[in-house]
Amino acid sequence: MRRPPVPATLLACLALAAAAAHSAVPLPDVPGIQAAYESAYIATRGKPPGEHADDLLIQGAHCQPLKPGPGAACQIDFVRQREPEGRLYFDIVTLQQAEAGNGWVLRSGLCMTKPADRHAALKAGATSAAR
């Protein structure tokens, strides 16, 4: 067996490291999602519709990167601390990394409503035009 020259081995290692670094998208964890939810609660306190509960405790999360663009979509499991039976709830949330890269910002799900996108606006327009 003949060994490849050292420079070829080094180039292969560098290529693998670059590919791994490029594909390593940071994803939120349970404490990060809980902190984003609590930050959204503080930001929306006292504003209508007042649907943001202050007693949600996130138990688990399964996240995937959003494509295209930065951020993540997560299926979360949570309980309401004020409910003694400990009923488990589920929701889908989307988060985006905070501008400083430190933490996450809740974009939709739980108390947040997703802003209307162009597709939804076009669909609504087509529905009303068909009437």
N, C-alpha and C positions, 0 to 999 in steps of 0.2 A: 504494500500500500504506500502510496505516495502522499505526503502531506501537502496541502496547499500552502503557497507562500504566506508569510505573516501578513503582508499588506492586504491580501484578499480576505483573510480571516477577520482582520480588523475592520475592513469595509463592511463585511456582512454583519458584524456585531453592531456597528454604528447604524446601519440601515434598520436592523431589528429594534434597536433602542429608539430611533426616531419614530418608527411606526407605532410602537407601544406608547410613546409620549403623546403622539397625535391622537390616538384612539382613547386615551384615558380621560374621559369626560367626568368631571366631578359631579357627584349626585348627592342630593340632600339625605340626611339621616333623620331618625326620629327626633333627636333634640333640635336639629336645625329646622324641621318643619314646625315643631311646637313653638320655637322662638319666632318664626315667621307669622304664625297664627296669633301669638300674643302681641306682636308688633302691629298687626292689622287691627286687632281689638283696640289697642290704644289709639290708633289713627282714626278709627270710625266711631269711637265712644261719643254718644250724644247726638249722632247724626242719624236721620231716618235711613233705612227702615228699622234699624235697631235689632237686626237678626243675629248679631254676633254674640254668642254665648260665652261667658267667662269661665265656664267650668268644664271645657273639653280637655280630655287627656288622651293624647295620641299613644296608642299601644304598639303599632307596627306600621311599616311602610315598605312598599315594593315600588321602586322608581326606575324610570327609563328616560334617556335623554330625548328631548323634543327635537323633531326633525321637520323642517329646517330651523335653524336658529338655536340660540342659547336657551338653557332652561331645562326643566324636567317635568314629567308628568308622573304622579305618584298615586297608587291606590293605598289609602290609609284605613286603618282600623282605629276607632276611638271609642271612649266611654264618656258619659256625662257623670261628673263627680257627685252631682246632687241626686242622682238616681240610685237608690239603694240596691236595686236588683242587678246592677252592673251590666245592663244590656249593651251589647257590642254593636256599633254602627260602622258603616263603610261609606267612603266617599272617594272621589277622584279630585285631586288638586293639581294645579300647575304652579310652578315656582320659577323664579328667575334669580340668578345670582345678584346680590346687592352690588351696587356700582363700585364700591370699594373692594369687591371680591371677598368680603368678609360676611358670610351669612347668606340668607335667602329672603326673597320677598314673595309673599303670596299673591298670585295673579288671578286665580279663579278657584272655585270650590269652597266648601264650608260657608263662610260668610260673604265671600266675594262673588260677584257676578261677572261673567266674562263679557267684555265690551262687544257690542254687535260688530260682526265682521262684514266685509263686503258681500260675501256669499249669502249670508243671512238676509242682508238688506235687499239684494237682488231677488232672492227667493220670495221675500215678502212682497216686493213690487210685482213680481210675476203672478202671485196669487191674487192680489187685489186687481190686477189688470184683467185677469180671467173672469172676474165676476161680472 
